[in-house]
């Protein structure tokens, strides 16, 4: 019988007791723990031992990360080449993000408390500086980065390792999904959380299995109904009276038109939803529009802008947010954006680009051109004409 493999990632020596207790708990649950100190790792003779550990993550079904107050050993490839190198544990976590394995993340309660206090103090430090100095919009990003580094150099960390652990926590708390984070004080907290989570997962699996067949039947019924409608369009059923043999003609153009319209309608609705989120502020107290363009755009410009998003989704795949000036730069027209709405979530940009690819691949040339026109019209609703210089000047 196959057993789920549970990869346990943490520093070893300081958390040795917790790791030992966790191993017994995992085995009692009927699962198979994967832990380096117990010989659960397959060591490839041609690879570094740290890379062999990372490779085991892809062969596992669950990933447990435990953060204590030690940063751990430095990843060998970054030891002398990076100013703030990853620990082995952080490298394992990066691989877990890449493989999108299900994660359970446990952070020491007191480390997490110190981290939250650090963020509050950092925010106050930055806010105080910005409020007391007049800065142009283009200066703010660089200034904030500089202030963060300046604050980090001055901050009285409780332990030297916290400088690195807090950077690790920045990555963890920046996850938008698969990010169940629990603070712990002892192993009992970890055990209690895992027991509830795994029991809940078993319950969901058992109850969902009873309704899967019903859902499948309902979806199958919908597909059959669609096929019947398409057959009615496809088969004209024209039986000629001149010949003894019945002849059936097929109106392929009519069928293709309906299928294209159905796909076009689906993509159009998704585009409208994503476009609204992209162009409009979600803050009820902020301005409605995220940007104002100073020149109108056409369908061809929108098509080029969509194509420019490919480089962005590749370049910023590790980012949680992308600056508005970067996202809209490919429009080819000048624009302004509100300072408090200058960041757009990476997921939104990625999903919008994915819709473009879907439209490009599935829609006919005419429908695709129509979709680009719809999007350009929506962008032009953000057009704000600037008054001519001197036009509104008073004569005195």
C-alpha positions in Angstrom: 0.0 0.0 0.0 1.4 3.4 -1.0 2.2 5.8 1.8 2.2 9.6 1.5 5.8 10.9 1.9 6.1 13.9 4.2 9.3 16.0 3.7 10.3 17.8 6.9 12.4 20.9 6.5 14.0 22.8 9.4 17.4 23.4 11.1 18.4 20.2 12.7 20.5 20.6 15.9 18.4 23.2 17.7 15.1 21.5 16.7 16.3 17.9 17.2 13.8 17.0 19.8 10.9 18.4 17.9 12.0 16.6 14.7 12.3 13.3 16.6 8.8 13.7 18.1 7.4 14.7 14.7 8.9 11.7 13.0 7.1 9.4 15.4 3.9 11.3 15.0 4.1 11.0 11.2 4.8 7.3 11.3 2.0 6.7 13.8 -0.3 8.4 11.3 0.7 5.8 8.7 2.8 8.2 6.6 6.4 8.1 5.6 8.7 10.9 6.9 11.5 12.2 4.8 14.3 13.5 7.0 18.0 13.9 6.2 19.4 12.7 9.6 17.5 9.3 9.3 18.8 8.3 5.9 15.6 9.0 4.1 17.3 10.9 1.3 18.6 9.3 -1.8 22.1 10.7 -2.3 23.1 11.1 -5.9 26.9 10.6 -6.2 27.1 13.3 -8.9 25.3 16.0 -6.8 26.0 17.9 -3.7 24.2 16.5 -0.6 22.2 19.7 -0.2 20.8 19.3 -3.8 20.0 15.7 -3.2 17.8 16.8 -0.3 16.0 19.3 -2.5 15.3 16.7 -5.1 13.4 14.6 -2.6 10.8 17.3 -2.3 9.5 16.6 -5.8 9.0 12.9 -4.8 7.0 13.9 -1.7 3.3 14.7 -1.2 3.4 17.1 1.7 6.0 19.6 2.9 6.4 20.6 6.6 8.5 23.7 7.4 9.5 24.5 10.9 11.1 27.9 11.7 13.0 28.3 15.0 15.4 31.0 16.1 18.4 29.6 14.1 19.0 30.3 10.4 21.0 27.2 9.8 23.7 26.2 7.4 24.3 28.3 4.3 23.5 26.9 0.9 26.8 25.9 -0.6 26.3 27.7 -4.0 25.8 31.1 -2.3 28.3 30.9 0.5 30.9 33.3 -1.0 28.8 34.9 -3.8 25.7 36.4 -2.2 25.6 39.2 0.4 22.6 37.6 2.1 22.8 34.0 1.2 20.0 31.4 1.6 20.1 28.8 4.2 19.7 25.2 3.2 16.2 25.3 4.7 15.3 28.4 2.7 16.5 26.7 -0.5 14.3 23.7 0.3 11.4 26.1 0.8 12.1 27.7 -2.6 12.0 24.3 -4.2 8.7 23.6 -2.4 7.3 26.8 -4.0 8.5 25.7 -7.4 6.8 22.3 -7.2 3.7 23.8 -5.6 3.6 20.9 -3.0 1.1 21.2 -0.2 2.7 22.9 2.7 2.4 23.2 6.5 4.4 26.1 7.9 5.2 26.4 11.6 6.9 29.5 13.0 8.2 29.8 16.6 5.7 32.0 18.5 8.4 34.3 19.9 10.3 34.6 16.7 7.0 35.6 14.9 6.3 38.1 17.6 9.7 39.8 17.2 9.2 39.8 13.4 5.9 41.6 13.7 7.4 44.2 16.0 10.3 44.6 13.6 7.8 45.3 10.7 5.9 47.9 12.8 9.1 49.7 13.8 10.3 49.7 10.2 7.0 51.1 8.9 7.1 53.9 11.5 10.7 54.7 10.5 9.9 54.9 6.8 6.6 56.8 7.2 8.3 59.4 9.5 11.0 60.1 6.9 8.7 60.3 3.9 6.3 62.6 5.7 9.1 65.0 6.7 10.6 65.2 3.2 9.0 66.1 -0.2 9.7 63.4 -2.7 8.7 63.0 -6.3 6.8 59.8 -7.2 9.7 58.4 -9.1 12.0 58.8 -6.0 9.8 57.0 -3.5 10.6 53.4 -4.5 14.4 53.9 -4.3 14.0 55.9 -1.1 11.9 53.2 0.6 14.5 50.5 -0.4 17.3 52.7 1.0 15.4 53.4 4.2 14.7 49.7 4.7 18.4 48.9 4.4 19.3 51.8 6.7 16.7 50.7 9.3 17.9 47.1 9.2 21.5 48.2 9.9 20.4 50.1 13.0 17.8 47.8 14.4 18.7 46.0 17.6 18.0 42.4 16.6 17.5 40.1 19.6 19.8 37.6 17.9 22.2 38.0 15.0 20.4 35.2 13.1 17.2 37.2 13.1 18.6 39.5 10.3 18.4 36.5 8.0 15.3 34.8 9.5 13.2 37.9 9.0 14.1 37.9 5.3 13.0 34.3 5.2 9.7 35.3 6.9 9.2 38.1 4.3 9.1 35.3 1.6 6.8 33.1 3.7 4.2 35.8 4.5 4.4 37.0 0.9 2.8 33.8 -0.4 -0.7 34.3 -1.8 -1.8 30.7 -1.8 -0.8 27.4 -0.2 0.3 29.4 2.8 -1.1 27.9 5.9 1.0 29.4 8.7 0.8 28.4 12.3 2.8 29.7 15.3 3.9 27.2 17.8 5.4 27.2 21.3 6.0 23.4 21.7 5.7 20.2 19.7 2.2 19.8 21.1 1.0 22.8 19.1 2.5 21.3 15.9 1.0 17.9 16.6 -2.5 19.3 17.4 -2.5 21.4 14.2 -1.4 18.5 11.9 -3.9 16.1 13.5 -6.8 18.5 12.8 -5.6 19.3 9.3 -5.1 15.7 8.3 -8.3 14.6 9.9 -10.2 17.3 8.1 -8.5 16.3 4.8 -9.6 12.7 5.3 -13.2 13.8 6.1 -13.4 16.0 2.9 -12.0 13.2 0.8 -14.6 10.7 2.1 -17.6 13.0 1.8 -16.6 14.4 -1.6 -16.3 10.9 -3.0 -20.0 10.3 -2.5 -21.0 13.4 -4.6 -18.4 13.1 -7.4 -20.6 10.8 -9.4 -23.6 13.1 -9.1 -21.5 16.1 -10.2 -20.1 14.2 -13.1 -23.6 13.2 -14.2 -24.8 16.8 -14.1 -21.8 18.0 -16.1 -22.3 15.1 -18.6 -26.0 16.1 -18.9 -25.0 19.7 -19.8 -22.5 18.4 -22.4 -25.1 16.1 -23.9 -27.5 19.0 -24.2 -24.9 21.1 -25.9 -24.1 18.3 -28.3 -27.8 17.9 -29.1 -28.1 21.6 -29.9 -25.0 21.5 -32.0 -26.3 18.5 -33.9 -29.6 20.3 -34.6 -27.5 23.1 -36.2 -25.2 20.7 -38.0 -27.9 18.4 -39.5 -30.4 20.3 -41.6 -32.3 17.1 -42.3 -33.1 18.1 -45.8 -34.5 15.0 -47.4 -34.8 15.5 -51.2 -37.9 14.3 -52.9 -36.2 13.9 -56.3 -34.0 11.0 -55.2 -35.0 7.8 -53.4 -31.9 8.1 -51.2 -32.2 10.5 -48.3 -29.6 13.2 -48.3 -28.5 15.1 -45.2 -26.6 18.3 -45.6 -24.3 19.9 -42.9 -24.2 23.6 -42.3 -20.6 23.7 -41.0 -20.4 27.5 -41.1 -23.4 27.8 -38.9 -22.0 25.4 -36.3 -18.5 27.0 -36.3 -20.1 30.4 -35.8 -22.1 29.3 -32.8 -19.0 27.7 -31.2 -16.9 30.8 -31.8 -19.6 33.0 -30.3 -19.8 30.8 -27.2 -16.0 30.8 -26.7 -15.9 34.6 -27.5 -18.6 35.2 -24.9 -16.8 33.2 -22.3 -13.5 35.0 -22.9 -15.1 38.4 -23.1 -16.8 38.0 -19.7 -13.5 37.0 -18.1 -11.6 39.8 -19.8 -14.2 42.4 -18.5 -13.8 41.1 -14.9 -10.0 41.1 -15.0 -9.9 44.4 -16.8 -12.1 46.1 -14.2 -9.8 44.9 -11.4 -6.7 46.1 -13.4 -7.9 49.6 -14.2 -10.0 50.4 -11.1 -9.0 50.9 -7.5 -10.3 48.3 -5.0 -9.9 50.7 -2.0 -13.3 52.2 -1.3 -11.7 55.3 0.1 -9.3 55.8 -2.8 -9.9 57.2 -6.3 -11.9 55.1 -8.7 -9.5 54.8 -11.6 -6.0 53.4 -11.1 -4.5 55.3 -14.0 -5.3 58.2 -16.4 -4.0 58.0 -20.0 -3.1 61.2 -21.7 -3.7 59.9 -25.2 -6.3 57.5 -26.5 -5.3 54.0 -27.6 -6.5 51.8 -30.4 -6.9 48.0 -30.8 -3.5 47.6 -32.4 -1.8 49.3 -29.4 -3.7 47.0 -27.0 -2.5 44.0 -29.0 1.1 45.1 -28.7 0.6 45.9 -25.0 -0.7 42.4 -24.4 2.4 40.9 -26.1 4.6 43.1 -23.8 3.2 41.4 -20.8 5.0 38.1 -21.6 8.3 39.6 -20.6 6.8 40.9 -17.4 5.2 37.6 -16.2 8.6 35.9 -16.7 10.7 38.6 -15.1 8.5 39.1 -12.1 7.4 35.6 -11.4 8.8 35.8 -7.8 7.2 39.1 -7.1 3.9 39.6 -5.3 3.2 43.0 -6.9 4.3 44.8 -10.1 4.5 48.6 -10.3 1.8 50.2 -12.4 4.3 52.2 -14.4 5.9 48.9 -15.4 2.6 47.1 -16.2 1.2 49.9 -18.4 4.5 51.0 -20.0 3.8 48.9 -23.1 0.8 51.0 -24.0 3.0 53.4 -25.8 1.1 56.5 -24.4 1.9 58.8 -21.5 -0.2 58.1 -18.3 -0.4 59.0 -14.7 -1.2 56.8 -11.7 -2.2 57.3 -8.1 0.6 56.8 -5.6 -1.5 54.6 -3.3 -2.5 52.3 -6.2 0.8 51.9 -7.9 1.1 48.2 -7.2 -0.8 45.5 -9.1 -0.8 41.9 -8.0 1.3 39.6 -10.0 -1.5 37.0 -10.1 -3.8 39.6 -11.8 -1.2 40.4 -14.5 -0.5 36.8 -15.1 -4.2 35.8 -15.4 -4.8 38.7 -17.7 -1.9 37.6 -19.9 -3.3 34.0 -19.9 -6.6 35.3 -21.2 -4.8 37.0 -24.1 -3.1 33.7 -25.0 -6.4 31.9 -24.8 -8.1 34.5 -27.0 -5.2 34.4 -29.5 -5.4 30.6 -29.8 -9.1 30.0 -29.8 -10.8 33.0 -31.4 -11.1 33.7 -35.1 -9.4 36.8 -36.6 -12.7 38.8 -36.6 -13.7 38.0 -33.0 -10.1 38.6 -31.8 -10.1 42.0 -33.4 -13.4 42.7 -31.8 -12.1 41.8 -28.4 -9.1 44.1 -28.7 -11.5 46.9 -29.7 -13.6 46.3 -26.5 -10.5 46.5 -24.4 -9.2 49.6 -26.1 -12.6 51.3 -25.5 -12.3 50.4 -21.8 -8.8 51.9 -21.6 -10.0 55.0 -23.3 -12.5 55.5 -20.5 -9.4 56.3 -18.5 -8.5 59.1 -20.9 -8.2 62.4 -19.3 -7.4 65.3 -21.6 -5.1 67.9 -20.1 -6.1 71.6 -20.6 -4.1 73.5 -23.1 -1.5 75.8 -21.6 -2.9 79.3 -21.3 -6.4 78.3 -22.3 -7.9 78.8 -18.9 -5.6 81.6 -17.8 -7.3 84.8 -16.5 -6.4 88.0 -18.3 -5.3 89.7 -15.1 
